[in-house]
Amino acid sequence: MHTPVIAADSDQGPREHQQDAYAHQVADASGGWRASLADGFGEHPRTREAAVLAAVTAIEAGGEALDAVLAATGAISLAHPGADCVMVHARQDAPDDPIDVAWVGDCRLWTWSPGDGLRRHTHDHTFGQRLRDRYVAEDLARAGDNALTTSVATAALADIGTATAPPAELVLFTTDGVHDHVDELLLAELVTDHAHTPDVLAQVLVDAAREAESGDNATAMVIRLPLPESPYLSRQELLLDGLAHVDGFDDDQTVLRRLAEDRAVGIACDRFLLREGTTYWCTKDSDHTDHHVSWHGVTWS
């Protein structure tokens, strides 16, 4: 069973302190995962520590995502009274299970799949969002985006947002330092372009926020979930099966096997090998489906 790949990038920017924090945990046996993203705010000297504690406490907590956020609320109120943050937490027990989401404030969680595109599953707890919900003009609502209606340290049970997201190929967490400055159309384009390289995607999103002159801490965390295993052999696997029985090809078989493994986890194959004057290499289009995979130097019957 393949396990999720998790990557994150965070930049302090022009702020005096870095107050964003994230934490994640993967269960190798089940392919499940837990992840938290927290964004500290205010002038308290332990704001950063409170954000870190909230993120870590949530991934270590049992129960559902809601229980995890409640645990974070209790932890920072006890350990760092007066410090505060907002956060989003999500967990998935296995790759085919729904994603359990809970949040307080304006950190966001998104999912992406080729068929569904980018979908947002959180609803900001800000005065700006409250005005949008009442159909107030966008320019007026935007003025209230920096005013929170609740926070981790002050949240009661009824204040915590919850959602259930369907299984997806990619899960994305962002702080407002990213999504307040990278509009949703550009965000969707960047996610689509880099969905198969989580580390690159996280860095690209933070870079885009900086290019848009975000003056806040900016953090993005990306979880690339394992693709479901097909009961049928792919064209590459059929090719491998045939080449494995060709005399004298044993030394090169590991290279071809590496190509097939790369394809299975969605990594573009640009390696090649030579055999008796013939070059074999693999390319594919961005959707990473078998329909768009070409093995050059091979004649298909």
N, C-alpha and C positions, 0 to 999 in steps of 0.2 A: 504494500500500500504506500502510495506517495504521500508525503506530508506537506502542509502548506508552506509557502515561502513568504517570509515577512521582511519588509524593508522599511526604513524610515529615514527622513532627512529633516533637520531642524536648524534654523538660523536665527540668531539673536537679533540681527538687524541693528538699527540705530538706538534701540532701547538700552537703558543702563544695565538691565539685568535680563537674563533668560529665565522666563517663568513658565514656559511650556514644558510638559513632561509626558512621556509615554511608557507603556510597559506591555509586554505580550508573553504568551506562554503557549506552547504547542504540545499536544498529547500524541506522541509518536505511535502508540498502539492503535488509536482510533482515528487519527487524522483530525481530531477536534482542536479547537484553539480558543483562547481568550485574549482580548486586547483592550487597552484603555488609552485614551488621549485626554490630557487635562491642560487647562490654560489658566494659570494664576493671574490674579489682578489685584490692584491696590498697592499701598505703600508699606505694608507690613514687612518687616525684615525677614520673615520666614515664609513668604509667599511661595517661593520656589520649592522649599521643603514640603509645604502643604500639597502642592500640585503633584510632586513625586509620590508622596504618601498616598494620596487619593488614587493615583493610577495603579500603584503596586497593590494596595489593599483590595481594590476591585478584582484584579485577576486572581488573587488568592482566596477570595470569598467563595463560599459554596452557594448553592441555590441558583436562582435565575439572575438575569442581568439587573433587574430591579433591586434584588437583595444586595448585589455587589455595590451599586451606587449608594444604597443606604449604609452599607458598611463603611464606605469611604467618607460619608457625612459624619458618622460617629468618630472615625479615626482622626480626622483633621480637627474636629471641634475639641477633642480631648488632648491631642498632642500639640496643636498649634492654635490655640484660641485667638481669634482676631484675624487670622489669615484666611484666605478664601480663594476659590477657583471655580471654574465651570468644567464639565467633563462629559465625555461620551464613552460608554462601555458596551462591548458586544461579545457574544460567545456563541460557538457552534459546536455541538457534541461530535458530529461526524460530517463529512463533506456533503452528504445528501440531505442533511437535516436543515430545518429553517434556522435563520440567524436571529438570535434573541438580542434586542437592542434596548438600552436605557440611557437617558441623558438628562443633564441639567445645564441650562444655559445655551450657548451658541456654538459649541463644537458640533461638527456635522459628521454623519456617516452616509456613505453612498455605496451602491453596488453597480457592477458593470458586467454585462454579458454581450456577446455579439448580436444576439437577437433583440435584446431589450435596451441596449445602450446604457447610458449612465442614469441611475435613478437615486434620488435622495430620499432617506427614510427618517430624518429627524426634522423637527419643527422648532425654530429658534425661540428661546424664552427671552425675548427682548420687547421693549415698547414699540420698536419699529415693526416687528412682526405682528404685534397685536393691532397696530394701525392697518397693516395690510389685510389682516383678517376682517377688518371692518371696511375694506375697500377705499381706504384713504389713498390719495394720490401718492405715487412712488417717491417723488421728491420730498414730500413731507414725511413719509414713513422712514426714509433713509436717515433722516436726522435723529431718529430714535433708536438706531441700531446699536449704539454703544451703551444704551441704558438697559441693564438686565432686570428681569422681573423676578428672578430667583437665582440661587447659587448653591453650590454644594454644602457650604457651611450652614446655610439657612433653610434648606429645602425640607419640607414635610413630605410625607408619602404622596399626597395628592399633587405635589409640584413636579414630581419626576415624570418625564415623558417616557413612554414605552412604545415599542413597535416590533413587529415580526417581519423580517425580510426573507424573501425566498432564496434558496441556494443560488449562488452566482459564481462566475469564474474569478471575480476580483471584488475585494472589499476595500474601500478607501475611507480614511479618517482625515479630517482637516480642521485646523483652527481658523479663527476668523482672520488671522494674518494672511491666510491663503485665500479663502473663498470670498472675503469681502473685497478683494482686489483683482481676482481672476474671475471674469464673468463665466456664467455656467456654460455658454456655448464654447468658449475657449477651453474650459475645464474638460468638457466632454471630448473635444478634439484631441487634447493632450493625452487623456486616458486611453482613448481608442488607439492612438499612435504608439503608445508605450505600454499597453496592458500586459504584454508578455515579458517585460523586463521591470519588475517591481522596484529595484534599486534606482534605475534610470528614471522611472516615472516619479518617484518621490522627490528626487533632486530637481527634475524639470518643473514640477509644480512649485517648489520653493523658489526656484530661479524666476519663474513667471511672476510670482508675487513681488519679487524684488524689482523686476523690470517694470512692473505696474506701480512702483514707488510705494509699496507697503512699508509703513513705518513701524509695524508691530513685529513681535516674535512670529515666525512663520514655521509651521510644522505640518508635514504630511506623512501618514503611515499607510502602507499598501500591503494587503494580504492577497497573494496569488494562490487560489485554491487548486488542488490537483484536479485535472480533467478526469471525467469518469472513464473507467477502463471498458473498452469495447470487447464483446465476446468474439468478434471477428478479427482475423488477421488483416493488418493494413497492407497496402502494396509494398511498403518498405520491408515489412516482416516476411512477406512472401518472397521478396527478392533475397533477403538474408537467408531464408530457409534453403533457397536454391543454391546460393553461392557457398553455403556451408559445406555442400557436398562436392564442390569443385576441387579437384586435386591441386595441391600446391597453393591453396588460398588461405590456409590456416593462419599464417602470420598476419594477414591483413583483415581477418574477420573481426578482430576487436575494434578496428577503426570503423567498419561499417556498423557494428553494434552500437558504437558511440553515437553515430549519426541517427540511428533509430531511436535511441534513448533521448537524444536532444529533441527530436520531433515529438515524442510522447509528452514532454513537458513544455512544449511550445517555444523552443529556442530555435531561431533561424539557423539552418545548417549551411555553413560556408566552407566546411572542410572538404578535402578531396583526396583521392588516392589513385595510384597508377598501377595497372596490371597488364602486363604484356602489351604495352604501348597504348592502352585504352585508358582514358581519364574518366573516373566516376565522381560525380559531385551532386549535391542536392541543393535545390532552391525552392522557395515557396512564397506565395503572396501573403498579405498581412492577415488574412483570416485564418491561416494555419489549418485549413481543412485538407483532407486527402485529395479533394477535387482539384486543388490548386498546387499540389506538390509535383515536382518534376525531377526525375532522376535522369541526368544527362549521361550519355554514353551507354545506356541500357536500352535494348529493343524489347518492347512489350509485345507478347503474343496476343 
